[in-house]
Amino acid sequence: MPYEPSDEEKRLAELAEKYRDRLIEQAQELEQKYKDPATSDRHKERISSYLNLRQQHADHYRELVRADDPDLRDDDNIIDPRNRYGKESAKHFYFEMPFQSLATTDRADYDTFNSEQNAIAEKISNTSDAKEREILKTTKLIEA
């Protein structure tokens, strides 16, 4: 019997997709505003400051990935979304193309999230122990 997602899981997936789409729209809006010659210097400074912060964040996670930080690869506990997003930032964020990098990072994070949720769903469907199944369902909801 194939795994059938619950109504709550469908609702969460729909919300995640809307959130992802909004993040992509925001990145495009930022890019347009940044390229607009009418944008004030103060506003450009705020955007640059944000992008610099993202660059530092990505560099930090690149360093953690390079150092093989145990917290980043600990699969036994609930997955920290900041670690997942940080890993994707380390792979996809480059200051030379900031807005495209933000959108790419968000899409990659969403794809990683979906694959993790599908892996847990598969574990749920393959588990015969009711207590273990309940633990997996709770973990899945917490991570969502």
N, C-alpha and C positions, 0 to 999 in steps of 0.2 A: 504494500500500500504506500504510494508516494506521499511525501509530506505536504500537507495543505496548510498554508499560513492562516493564522487566526485573523479575525477582523481587526484586532488591536495591532497586529504586526503589519497588516495592509495599511492601516491608518498611519503608523509610524513611517513606513516606507514612503508613503505619499507626502508626508510632512518633510521628510529628509530630501526628497526630490525637489519640492518647492523651495526649501532652504538653499539647496545647491544652485537652483536656477536663479534665485535672488542674489546669491553671492556673485555669480557670473555677471548678472546685470549691473551690480554695484561696481565691479571691476571695470566694466565697459564705461559706466558713467564717470568713474574717476579718471579713466584714460581720456575721455572726451573733455572733461573739465581741465585736466592738466595740459592738454594740447591747445585749448582755447586761448587765443592771445588776450582776450578780455579778462582772464582770470587774474586776480590780484596777486602780487608777490607774496603777501602774507598767506594766502590760501595755498600757493605753490610750496611755501616753506612747510606748512602743515602736512601736505601730501608727501613731500620729500622726507620729512621727519618720520612719517608712518612707514614709508618704504625702507628707510634706513633701519628702523626697528625690525621690520620683517627680515631684512638681510642679516641682522645680528642674530635673530631667532634661528634662521636657517643655518647660519654658520655654527651656532651652538649645537644644533642637532647633528650637523655633519661631523663635528668633533666627537660627539657621543657615539655616533655610528662607527666612526673610525676607531674609537677606543673600545668598541664592543661592550658598551655599558650594560651590565646585567639587568637593570631596570627596563631597558628597551626591549629585551627579548624574553622577559618573564611571562610565559603564556599560562601559568597556573592560576594567576589572579585575574581579577577583572581588568580589562584592557583600558588604560587611561587614554581618552580621546586626544589629549594634548600630545602624548607620545606618538600616537598614530599620525596626527597632523604634522607634528615636528619631523617625523621620518619623511613624510611626503614633501615637506618644505626643503629638507636637506637634499632630496632628489630633484626637485623641480623649480625651486625659487632662485632666480638669478637677477641681480640688480640691473643688469644691462637691458632686460626686457621685463620690467616689474609687473605690469598689468596682465600680460599674457601669463607670466609665471604664477600670479595669484590664482587666476582662473584654472590653470593646469593643476596647481596644487590642490585646489578645491575638488576638481573632478577626480583626481587620483585618490584623495582622501575618501570621497564618496564611494568610489569603486572598491577600495580596501575595506571600508565599512560593510558594504554589501557582501563581499566575499566572506568576511568574518561572520556575519549574520547567517549566511547560507551554510557555513561550516558547522555552526552551532545547531542550526535547524536539522542538519543531517545527523549530528550526534543525538539530538532529541529523538528523531525517528528510529534510530538504531538501538536506543537504550530500552531495555525491558524493565529495569528497576525504577519503580515509581518515584522514590526519593531522589535518585540521581536525575531523573527526567525533570522533576520540579526544580532542582538546583540549576540545571541547565536553562530551563525556561526563565527563571529569575535572573540569571546571569545575562541572558540574551536581552531581557527587558531593561536591565540596568545599563548595559552597554549602548542600547538604542537611545 
